[in-house]
Amino acid sequence: CASFQEVPSTAAPLQPQVQDQPFDVAGRLAVNLDGKGHVAGFDWQHTVDDDQLAIKTPVGNTVASLHRDSHGVTLLADGQQQFASDVETLTERQLGWPLPLANLVWWVRGHPAPQFPYTTTPEGHLQQQGWLIRIHRDAANLAQPRRVELEREGLTIRLVLSDWRQFVPLLPVAPALP
Amino acid sequence: AALPQFKAFIAGTKTLAADFTQTVSGKQRQETAHGTMQIQRPGKLRWTYAQPFEQLIVGDGKTLWLYDKELAQVTRRDQAGALGNSPAALLAGSNAIERDYQLREVGKTGKVEWLAASPKKTDNTFESIKMGFTANQLVEMELADSFGNVTRIQFKNLQRNAKVNPAQFRFTPPAGVDVVGE
C-alpha cells in the first residue's frame, strides 16, 4: 500500500511529492573551493533513513567514512570520530566546504529536493537552496544521471556517478489527502 | 627470502615500467582497475589508470599531479607530503625506504616471497603494506586500510632500467580543466 508522505504544512508542495527509494552508487568527486580542493573516489549507500558514504583514494583505500541516520551524522577519519547534527555543518567544519547531502540525495537522481522550492535556468538547469545544479545523462542510459555538477559562489562540486549498483525510479505518490 | 630480493630490486632499479591490475576488496564488493606505471628513482613517477576510468598521477620530483579526465580537474600537491605511503612512494621514493619503514619478512605463498613495510611514523592511510618478490622482481603489492579494504596490485610486463622518455615525468594541465591546490 502506498504510504502517504506527511506534507509539511509550511511549504506549499510545488511539485508532486515523491516516494524516496534506496540506492547504491560508486563514482568519483572533485571539489574546488576558490582554487583549493581534492579529487576522490566514493561509495554511497542510501536508504530512506540512513546514508553511508566512503571517501577513497585512487588506490582504493578509504580515508573517510560518513554515516547519517535519524540521530545525526558521524564522520570517521584519521582515526577520529566527529559528530554533528547534519552533514553540511560537519563537512564545513571538518573539510572546509559544505556537502549538501540531504539535497544531493535527490539531485544525483536527477530530481529536485521535494521539500524545497526550485527554479530552472533558461538552459534547463536546476536552481535550489542557493545551488546551481547541472545534471548530465548519457544517451545510452537516460534513467540514471552520469554526472552532476553543483555550483555555489566560489565552490564547485562535481560528481561522476560511474556505477549505479542499485537505482529505483522515483515515482510520485498520490498527494496527501487533507 | 624477500629482504635480499627487495634490496637487490631497489639497488638495481633506476627505472621501471609495468602494466598493473588493481583489485580492491571491501566488505561487500570488489573493484578492479587496470593501468600502467613508470618510475625513475629517485622521486619520479607516472601512474596511469586506463580502466574503468581515466586518471593520471604524475610525480615530477617536486609536485604530485592528479588529473581526472571525466571530472575535468587537476589537483597539485607538494610531492614530498602527498606521497604518503601510496605504492608510488615506496617504489619511486628516495633510497630512504629503510629509514621511513620497518621491513620484515612475512613468508612465502607459492613462488612469491613477501615483505611487510610498516611506516615508522604513524600514517593512517594504510594499516599495512606488503610487497611480493619473485627472482628479484617486484610482482605484487598488498595494501590494507583501517576500514577493512584490501588493495592488491599485480604487476605484469615489467621492464627494468629501460630508457624512459623524461617527458613522461612532466605534467602540463590541459586547457579547460580546473587546477586546484591543497
HADDOCK unambig.tbl for C-alpha pairs under 7 A between the chains (distance, minus, plus):
assign (segid A and resid 30 and name CA) (segid B and resid 71 and name CA) 6.42 0.50 0.50
assign (segid A and resid 30 and name CA) (segid B and resid 73 and name CA) 6.83 0.50 0.50
assign (segid A and resid 32 and name CA) (segid B and resid 180 and name CA) 6.42 0.50 0.50
assign (segid A and resid 35 and name CA) (segid B and resid 179 and name CA) 6.91 0.50 0.50
assign (segid A and resid 35 and name CA) (segid B and resid 180 and name CA) 4.72 0.50 0.50
assign (segid A and resid 35 and name CA) (segid B and resid 181 and name CA) 6.27 0.50 0.50
assign (segid A and resid 36 and name CA) (segid B and resid 180 and name CA) 4.74 0.50 0.50
assign (segid A and resid 36 and name CA) (segid B and resid 181 and name CA) 4.68 0.50 0.50
assign (segid A and resid 36 and name CA) (segid B and resid 182 and name CA) 5.41 0.50 0.50
assign (segid A and resid 37 and name CA) (segid B and resid 180 and name CA) 5.44 0.50 0.50
assign (segid A and resid 37 and name CA) (segid B and resid 181 and name CA) 6.16 0.50 0.50
assign (segid A and resid 37 and name CA) (segid B and resid 182 and name CA) 6.13 0.50 0.50
assign (segid A and resid 38 and name CA) (segid B and resid 75 and name CA) 6.18 0.50 0.50
assign (segid A and resid 39 and name CA) (segid B and resid 75 and name CA) 6.91 0.50 0.50
assign (segid A and resid 60 and name CA) (segid B and resid 24 and name CA) 5.83 0.50 0.50
assign (segid A and resid 60 and name CA) (segid B and resid 151 and name CA) 6.38 0.50 0.50
assign (segid A and resid 61 and name CA) (segid B and resid 145 and name CA) 5.63 0.50 0.50
assign (segid A and resid 61 and name CA) (segid B and resid 149 and name CA) 6.18 0.50 0.50
assign (segid A and resid 62 and name CA) (segid B and resid 145 and name CA) 6.69 0.50 0.50
assign (segid A and resid 62 and name CA) (segid B and resid 147 and name CA) 6.46 0.50 0.50
assign (segid A and resid 63 and name CA) (segid B and resid 125 and name CA) 6.44 0.50 0.50
assign (segid A and resid 78 and name CA) (segid B and resid 124 and name CA) 5.82 0.50 0.50
assign (segid A and resid 79 and name CA) (segid B and resid 124 and name CA) 6.99 0.50 0.50
assign (segid A and resid 158 and name CA) (segid B and resid 71 and name CA) 6.51 0.50 0.50
assign (segid A and resid 160 and name CA) (segid B and resid 71 and name CA) 6.78 0.50 0.50
